[in-house]
Amino acid sequence: MKRKRKGRVGRNRNATVTVRSRRRRRGQRMDLGKRVEMRRREEEAGAGGKGEDEEREFEEMLLREHAVSTDMGSLDWKRMKIPPVLSSAQSSRLFRIMQPMKAILEVKENLQNELQREPTDAELAEAMNMPVLQMRRHLEVGRAARNKLIKHNLRLVLYTINKYYPDMANDERFDDLCQAGANGLITAIDRFEPKRGFRISTYALFWIRHSIVRAMTLSNFTRFPFAMESERQEIHKAREELAFELGRAPTEEEIMKRVGLSLARYRDVLRMTKPTYSLHARNRVTQEELINEVTDADAIGVDTSKHNTLLRLAIDDLLDSLKPKESLVIRQRFGLDGRGKRTLSEIAGNLNISREMVRKYELKALMKLKHPTRVEYLRRYM
């Protein structure tokens, strides 16, 4: 746009001055979708070869730092330093790297069912239609990505226990519950599907709580159905919600109506889920063992010392029937050697093995001791 203006320029009064406008004519602005698409194409064009190099470097870093999986049994949950939780973009990238490994493992399982044996790498590579070296590379990188996801999300296990089971934070079974929660975290990472749009923290929280509840209901000598533990949690939740809504302690009828349980089922759940105490536990007021309130030490015709001696010999016979390490673990775990109960870490240090091995020896020994023949032998002296 040009405009002419008359004015004085030097001595010539009739001279004209040309003024150009700074305003430029703007083109029509593209809509948001077209701009995003153009930006994406520019990034892909500029990062073609560069992106492949970065991806290669990232995979090498994964293999260097996370090729070896974390030993969950040797972790000290109260003292160890847990790495920070990954961002959503980092988690998505690692899950994307895991997808080829999951596809290979699925094909391997199908081949194993068809062949009734473990397939070789050549057979598996042929089924995947890729070279053997490339298949091995996918497996190694996928396992490294899986290990990193597990390691950086261990904080969710402690968060779950502190939020939903605060009473267990100082319990002697704290390490066992953490181990169960870690197993739930591994299950969540193996089953997680990023395409569904959920966050890994939300999905893992369910599996961690599920594994902890299963461990609490199945790892005791007195077992009760898993459904009762779920119903107990529903009753506890309903009691808190009704107390908040009504401003007072709710009655049993109101709780049963909220949960939808019958009176008989409600009482069965409360009776079965009551905590179990040892007869040698001490009374909080008198500090005497509970067994003293049950037995009559002055009864006539009861030779307590002889009976205890025979029972101790019978227990020793049962423990001697186990393997040496299983017997040692049971004696130290339950204080049968006269030195008190010891934790998994202490037993692992004494035997120079990992905590996971101690737990395996303990489970195997308990399964053997529950055999009907051994139970009947011990019942003669009780």
Steps between C-alpha positions, in 0.01 A plus 500: 500500500644835400397846604625836370556789732603855414745677724814709517813322399785741491404803290260319257150549634330293229708179559306181584596236763401135462410318830476117503269335753661247736187291511532188292223298360466179692408168343216284623593316825494118480279310742648316798486152347696600192762681708550199727532270200752732332703522822503122532619455143779753549616319814493162327690636201763667719540210741503210255850359542560690822203328672634155416838587651336631817285188530809283460686694770200473732486122455873472572450701817219267606717193445788651700295609802206259519604177329501320838167478683466622859507230770180576692586258779818686598345847518490688831171680450541739794851622411544464126496801271230465236545692172232757412185403314525536122300756309213398275710552185789292636269217603330501160837479328609203711171318445536557127845338516349203689239418235730295268617295799142427608410394145801267485417343836139445394610325181750296703224380733284396206790314340575323826140378522512375142841332515470379861856620561705816528539653149848591381601855409503409130143365514381800694670743261346321203155527657557872562637546145814678616872419539616328817727788602219752462268280708758470777550875490127560545493261798800660671379856453145408603619336822716803579203733449287275722765502774517879492122532526496266800786678675359851453147404612595323825395818680139405424536193726598709803232757416233230495604349834528838674161615369283189524683293766670751735487252790736268310776761464668387824383140490745211479333396174571837335770356273274212399221740405744712300612188317137413422438855380806481275359181345178688431696784339678253270164349401363847424797591280475172309125542440487876441378614158587867426247518213208491745591848626548420870793606714739233627474634858121455503519154347787384722324618816225243450740209450720604794202512736369171361834324561535643851149386596570153361823484700322607818231234459709210371829529689363423848451169675133589550371551148159626396347557156628794298141620442460560873794739504343697214168513683676612819654791312158592361354494852781722629452744211123510550545563875724802433269642231189466718676654799590801285150531351300446822737670741484204739605135523280296261304199620551146369171516308610814315836347412342176376255698286781705345721196426211267407584209733272282707527493879656152506757588233582830672573325830701226328721758332565686826570176688732350238699818441584566862876511562663185639723538806760262630433333835843621604416863427500722809199674646524877455402568862652215703789423259438128557475243225146426385556127544528554877140625502381181328696215658488399865854464627377357834295218346556152643638224284663720238877459465570823316876463476482146362228595252699799372811287464319238293342768283836665442654167402213435258552842339873431469422167331276674247757768425775239462291329233536812282800601293781666702444854370123472530539387860738787580270757344195378696695488829633854456181645351277388791762510777506123558875509564450702819638827359174671407334564166713644222413692186566386145799734475661360815450141387636582155811649660550198725469249216672720240211476253247747360174592670305347214668164558416523871135558411500204262652269763240620751207434265627155404553405864154617605339303218683188612407553867131522402507147365235286679760247618710764676193673644370172643841423652514836675138482617586206729702730725260795510 
